[in-house]
Amino acid sequence: MRIVGFRYCYRQLQNFAGAVRHLQNWRELRQGARRERRGEILARPAVLRFRNGLTIEMGPGSYANHDFLFREIFLEKCYQPTPDFVPRPGWTVVDLGANMGFFTCQAASAAKGVRVIAVEPVYTEILRKNIAANRFADALVVPGAVCGAPVDCIPLTIWFQPSGELMTGAVQKQAVKVETINAPGYTLPKIFELGRVERCDLLKVDIEGAEFELFEKIPDEVWNKIVRVVMEVHKDGGRSEQELVRILEQKGFAVSLKDAASNYPMLWAVKAEAES
């Protein structure tokens, strides 16, 4: 118990230090989080204002959870497992499951001329606002969900925290409202067509378990355009990350895994011609 408590405190200290280092308004965010946890409903959404000029707005009721994606993407850099995954000038990045745009903003601001095609079925309007606020002229939003086979719409469950925060994924007991929305479905070939992708330097995937069907259905002509893949695997349905590893290795990728024993391991893969 003492070891677990120490690790928790150490991680909280790291999060605090990272927020102070990266965010101009860390005090405002911490104060808002405390107020929401006391049960207050705050009208204004949390906005992360980075010291480098980047801004990322979240939805209403988001102060209490504002640090989750910030920690994963900007502090732990989960989608940049090695320097080879940091976008370079002229790269094209496809972001499947863009959420509110944390990774889209990180990738688009990494170097000049980075193109990002961001696919998102739920947080589309917030994603667009963040792209516009940061003036990422080369970012395209595809408002829908990615799927293995063509389909007109995909039903998705959304729910709301008591604070008003919009959530996806498994509905938790504190949900005050649950809804089903219908999102347009796009195959990866269609997404590449819409984004005019001839070479995908980096494919980022976080699509809540749909990655298994997606990978099984990607045609070779699309695999041939993809140079790097980084993703969070969702094993909730009982499927194994080794299924994805086998597919990627068959397509010519060298694959690495982190936290393979967990339900959400990180996977990254690179082709031999990545430097070309």
Secondary structure, DSSP 8 states (H G I E B T S, - for coil): -HHHHHHHHHHHHHHHHHHHHHBTTHHHHHHHHHHHHTT---SS--EEEBTTS-EEE--TT-GGGHHHHIIIIIIS-TT-SSGGGS--TT-EEEEES-TTSHHHHHHHTSSTT-EEEEE-SSSHHHHHHHHHHTT-TTEEEE-SEE-SS--SEEEEEEEE-TT--EEESS--TT-SEEEEEEEEEE-HHHHHHHTT-S-BSEEEE--TTTHHHHHHH--HHHHTTB-EEEEE---TTS--HHHHHHHHHHTTEEEEEESTTSSS-EEEEEEGGGG-
